[in-house]
Amino acid sequence: MSSLDGKIILLTGGTGSFGQKFTDTLLKEHNPKRIRIYSRGELLQYEMEKKLSDERLRFFIGDVRDKDRLSRAMNDVDIVVHAAALKQVPACEYNPLEAIKTNIDGTKNIIEAAIDNEVERVLGVSTDKAVHPVNLYGATKMVAEKLLIQGNYYSGSRKNKFSCVRYGNVFGSRGSVVPLFIEQRITGTITITDERMTRFWITLEQGVQFVVECIENMRGGEIFVPKIPSMKVTDLARAIAPEAKIKIIGIRPGEKLHEVLLTEDEARHSREFKTHYLIEPELPFWDAEKLRGGKALFEGFRYSSEINDVWLSIEEMKSLKYD
């Protein structure tokens, strides 16, 4: 029995790459009573409904900016997975107030609607760009993380639990570099901003499975960080287009050479497990007894893409599905 069986689950951003894979996985491998897809796009919802064709699915047109609509959608919901966000870095830089309204105000609405509807568990999907952010997208996701963790304090004696999952680039998802490289492969030239660049990498399937595990294990207040491999962006380019030339174009505004999933300061209140790290909140609501197992991290520990212990080789990247 899974703790998701028999539950009513609301998924924001449900028609995105993650949302569609998450929904498909739950329908096939678990037995939820209902999955409510909450998103803005009627065409994407229509296509998703036609593709999955399952009587346990319900579709809600709505925006996370609209608290009243969220509250209606959360009626009788047991679990919320919050994956809705404006995530394109250039678009967020050009439309900063819109990014704030969706990523920060939208998360606030999620928290308040969940408290009002007595939702048992809320898990926010975050990103490595929320760590030491250098662009507005990362900054909004950092604030969203803080809001969700603080939600445990805000809810008082109610039964709500709020946690986050934070991971790196999703291989082949919409907006990732993979579709760009595939498109550029036709021209014979791949553009890379800096040949030293590294990134954390996770497949869509791995991301979904990790989120499911976090929902089942969350006690409220944690940030879950999976142990995932790093890759060199130049190696990814060679895996996708081995015959193409590589053109270095320089780092773009708001872009990092390397990404960090867990900082030295967070490491002081984190634990290491076999498959992941768990960042404990530094707030009064957290009871140390909630966390069992794991081991403390050494002083100065940092989980960064350029000093990772596990790396994807070019051959391993070729074996992944990205066409």
C-alpha positions in Angstrom: 0.0 0.0 0.0 1.2 3.5 -0.9 0.3 6.5 1.1 -1.0 8.0 -2.1 -3.6 5.2 -2.6 -7.1 6.4 -2.1 -6.0 10.1 -1.9 -7.3 13.1 -3.7 -4.2 14.9 -5.2 -4.0 18.4 -6.7 -1.2 19.1 -9.0 -0.4 22.7 -10.0 1.3 23.2 -13.3 -0.1 19.8 -14.1 0.2 20.0 -17.9 4.0 20.6 -17.9 6.7 18.0 -18.5 6.9 17.0 -14.9 3.1 17.2 -14.3 2.3 14.9 -17.2 4.9 12.3 -16.2 3.9 12.5 -12.5 0.2 12.0 -13.4 0.9 9.1 -15.7 3.1 7.4 -13.1 0.6 7.8 -10.3 -2.2 6.4 -12.5 -0.1 3.3 -13.5 1.8 2.6 -10.3 -0.4 3.8 -7.5 -4.2 4.0 -6.9 -5.2 7.6 -6.1 -8.9 8.3 -5.7 -8.6 11.4 -7.9 -5.9 13.6 -9.5 -6.9 17.2 -10.1 -4.8 18.9 -12.8 -4.7 22.7 -12.1 -3.2 24.9 -14.9 -4.0 27.8 -17.2 -3.9 26.1 -20.6 -7.1 24.7 -21.9 -5.5 23.2 -25.0 -2.8 21.4 -23.0 -5.5 20.1 -20.6 -7.6 18.8 -23.5 -4.6 17.0 -25.1 -3.6 15.5 -21.7 -7.1 14.3 -21.0 -7.3 12.7 -24.4 -3.8 11.1 -24.0 -4.3 9.6 -20.5 -8.1 9.0 -20.7 -8.6 8.0 -17.0 -11.8 8.5 -15.0 -9.8 9.4 -12.0 -8.6 12.6 -13.7 -10.2 16.0 -13.2 -9.1 19.2 -14.9 -9.3 22.7 -13.4 -8.6 25.8 -15.5 -7.0 28.3 -13.1 -4.0 30.3 -12.1 -2.0 30.1 -8.8 -2.4 33.8 -8.7 -6.2 33.3 -8.1 -6.6 32.3 -4.4 -10.4 31.8 -4.7 -10.0 29.4 -7.6 -7.2 27.5 -5.8 -9.4 27.2 -2.7 -12.2 25.8 -4.7 -9.9 23.3 -6.4 -8.4 22.2 -3.0 -11.8 21.2 -1.6 -11.4 17.7 0.0 -7.8 17.5 -1.3 -5.4 15.3 0.7 -2.1 16.1 -1.1 -0.9 19.1 -3.1 2.1 19.0 -5.4 3.0 22.5 -6.3 4.9 22.5 -9.6 3.5 25.7 -11.3 6.0 28.4 -12.0 7.4 30.9 -14.5 10.8 29.3 -15.0 12.3 30.7 -18.2 15.2 32.8 -16.9 15.2 35.4 -19.7 11.4 35.7 -19.5 11.5 36.3 -15.8 14.2 38.9 -16.2 12.2 40.8 -18.8 8.9 40.4 -16.8 10.0 40.6 -13.2 6.7 41.5 -11.7 4.9 38.7 -13.5 7.5 36.2 -12.1 6.9 37.5 -8.6 3.1 37.3 -9.0 3.3 33.6 -10.1 6.3 32.2 -8.2 6.0 34.1 -4.9 2.4 35.3 -4.6 1.2 32.1 -6.1 3.1 30.1 -3.5 1.5 32.2 -0.8 -1.9 31.5 -2.2 -1.1 27.7 -2.2 -0.2 27.9 1.5 -3.2 29.8 2.6 -5.7 27.8 0.5 -4.1 24.6 1.8 -4.5 25.8 5.4 -8.1 26.9 4.9 -9.0 23.5 3.3 -7.0 21.4 5.8 -4.9 19.8 3.2 -2.7 17.2 4.9 0.5 17.5 2.8 1.9 20.1 0.4 5.2 19.5 -1.4 6.7 22.3 -3.5 9.0 21.5 -6.4 12.1 23.7 -6.4 15.4 24.0 -8.3 19.1 24.3 -7.8 18.8 27.9 -9.1 17.2 28.8 -5.7 20.6 28.3 -4.1 22.8 31.5 -4.1 20.5 32.9 -6.9 22.0 35.1 -9.5 18.8 35.6 -11.6 15.2 36.6 -10.7 13.8 33.1 -11.4 16.2 31.6 -8.8 15.4 34.4 -6.3 11.7 33.8 -6.6 12.1 30.1 -6.0 14.3 30.8 -3.0 11.5 32.9 -1.5 9.0 30.2 -2.4 11.0 27.6 -0.5 11.2 29.9 2.5 7.4 30.5 2.4 6.6 26.8 2.2 8.8 25.9 5.1 7.5 28.7 7.1 4.0 27.5 6.3 4.4 24.8 9.0 4.7 27.6 11.6 2.0 29.6 10.0 -0.5 26.8 10.1 -0.2 26.5 13.9 -1.9 23.5 15.5 -3.6 22.4 12.2 -2.6 19.2 10.6 -1.0 20.7 7.5 2.6 19.7 6.5 4.7 21.7 4.1 8.0 20.5 2.5 10.1 21.1 -0.6 12.0 19.0 -3.0 15.0 20.7 -4.7 16.8 19.1 -7.7 18.8 20.1 -10.8 18.1 20.2 -14.6 15.6 17.7 -15.9 16.9 15.9 -18.9 14.8 16.8 -22.0 12.1 18.8 -20.3 10.5 21.7 -22.0 12.9 24.7 -21.9 16.0 22.6 -21.2 19.1 22.8 -23.3 18.6 19.4 -24.8 15.8 20.5 -27.3 18.0 23.5 -28.2 21.0 21.2 -29.0 18.8 18.9 -31.0 17.6 21.8 -33.1 21.1 23.2 -33.5 22.4 19.8 -34.6 20.8 20.3 -37.9 22.9 23.4 -38.5 26.2 21.6 -37.6 27.1 24.1 -34.9 26.2 23.9 -31.1 26.4 27.1 -29.1 27.8 26.8 -25.5 28.2 29.8 -23.2 31.3 28.5 -21.4 33.3 25.3 -21.9 33.9 24.9 -18.2 30.1 24.8 -17.4 28.7 21.9 -15.3 25.2 21.0 -14.3 23.4 18.6 -12.1 21.2 16.2 -14.2 18.1 14.1 -13.5 15.7 12.3 -15.8 12.0 13.0 -15.7 11.3 9.5 -14.4 13.9 9.9 -11.6 12.4 13.3 -10.6 8.9 11.9 -10.4 9.9 8.9 -8.4 11.9 11.1 -6.0 8.9 13.4 -5.5 6.6 10.4 -4.8 9.1 9.2 -2.2 9.3 12.6 -0.6 5.5 12.8 -0.3 5.4 9.5 1.4 8.3 10.3 3.9 7.7 14.1 4.6 7.0 15.1 8.1 6.8 18.9 7.4 9.6 21.4 7.1 12.2 19.4 5.2 13.9 20.3 1.9 14.8 17.0 0.1 17.8 17.0 -2.2 18.5 13.9 -4.3 21.9 12.5 -5.0 22.2 12.9 -8.7 25.1 13.0 -11.2 26.9 16.0 -12.7 27.7 16.5 -16.4 29.8 18.8 -18.5 27.7 20.8 -20.9 30.4 20.2 -23.6 30.0 16.4 -23.1 26.2 16.7 -23.5 26.8 18.6 -26.8 29.1 15.8 -28.0 26.6 13.2 -27.0 23.8 14.8 -28.9 25.7 16.1 -31.9 29.1 14.4 -32.1 29.9 15.7 -35.5 28.9 19.3 -34.8 31.3 22.2 -34.1 31.1 23.8 -30.7 30.9 27.6 -30.6 31.6 29.4 -27.3 29.4 32.5 -27.0 30.0 33.7 -23.4 28.0 33.4 -20.2 24.6 35.1 -20.4 23.2 37.4 -17.8 21.9 35.4 -14.8 23.8 32.3 -15.7 26.3 30.4 -13.4 29.3 28.3 -14.3 28.2 25.7 -11.8 25.1 25.0 -9.8 24.8 24.3 -6.0 22.1 22.1 -4.4 23.2 22.4 -0.8 25.3 25.1 0.7 27.9 25.1 3.5 25.5 26.9 5.8 22.6 24.5 5.0 25.0 21.6 5.6 25.2 22.4 9.3 21.6 21.5 9.7 21.4 18.7 7.1 21.6 14.9 7.2 22.9 12.5 4.6 20.9 9.4 3.6 21.7 6.7 1.0 19.8 8.4 -1.9 19.5 12.0 -0.8 20.3 14.8 1.6 17.7 16.3 3.9 17.9 19.9 5.1 16.2 20.5 8.4 14.4 23.8 9.1 15.9 26.2 11.6 12.5 27.2 13.1 10.8 26.5 16.4 8.2 24.2 15.0 10.8 21.6 14.0 11.1 18.7 16.5 14.5 16.9 16.1 12.7 13.6 16.8 10.9 14.0 13.4 14.1 13.0 11.6 15.4 9.5 12.1 18.5 8.1 10.7 21.0 9.6 8.3 24.4 11.1 9.3 25.6 14.6 9.9 27.6 16.4 7.2 31.2 17.6 7.9 31.9 21.3 8.4 32.3 23.1 5.1 30.4 20.4 3.1 28.9 21.8 -0.2 27.0 19.9 -2.8 28.1 21.6 -6.0 28.0 20.3 -9.6 31.7 20.8 -10.3 32.9 18.8 -7.2 30.3 16.0 -7.4 31.4 12.4 -6.9 29.3 11.0 -9.7 29.5 12.1 -13.3 27.6 11.2 -16.5 29.9 10.0 -19.3 29.2 10.8 -23.0 28.2 7.2 -23.5 25.8 7.3 -20.6 24.3 10.5 -22.0 23.8 8.8 -25.4 21.8 6.1 -23.8 19.3 8.6 -22.5 16.2 9.3 -24.5 16.3 12.9 -25.9 15.0 12.6 -29.4 
